[in-house]
Amino acid sequence: MKRTLVLAALAMFVTASFAIAQDKKTMTADGKVKTVAADSVTVTDKAGKDWTFSISAETKVVAKGGSHKAYDAAKENKPLVVTDIVKEGQRVRVKYSEMDGKMAASEVRVM
């Protein structure tokens, strides 16, 4: 019984530590969309620096009307692509983390 409790406590500690470590590695960038493609988005920040983020199927895209576009695409059995929602010139906030030398976007939010 003691062994089970100790293992359960250890598992909770490791899980909590992993979640905290993940939060520390998530960063944000704000700016205007310079270019957008199915697998990437380039954002120019206030200082004029360009940031290119990789986009994957796991990337969450949040924009006004986005859920309607997703619904319409699902009705037509078409995949929804980031280029259907995010357009050049829009202001965005990107949550990202560095993975394999690239900045991988976990969320792109149109402001």
DARA-V93010 format. One line per field, one symbol per residue. ss: DSSP state (H for helix, E for strand, L for the rest). psi: psi as a letter, one per 30 degrees, with the letter a starting at -180 (. if undefined). burial: # if it has 24 or more other ideal C-beta (glycine too) atoms within 12 Angstrom, else .. A space follows every 50 residues. Layout:
ss = ???
psi = ???
burial = ???
This chain:
ss = LHHHHHHHHHHHHHHHHHHHHHHHHLEEEEEEEEEEELLEEEEELLLLLE EEEELLLLLEEELLLHHHHHHHHHHLLLLLLHHHLLLLLLEEEEEEEEEL LEEEEEEEEEL
psi = eeeeeeeeeeeeeeeeeeeeeeeffkllkkakkelklfglkkkklffgkk kkkkkaffkkkklkfeeeeeeeeeeghkkkkeffeklkfkklkkkllkkh gljkkfkjjk.
burial = ............................########...#####...... #####...#####.....#..........#.#..##...#.######... ..########.
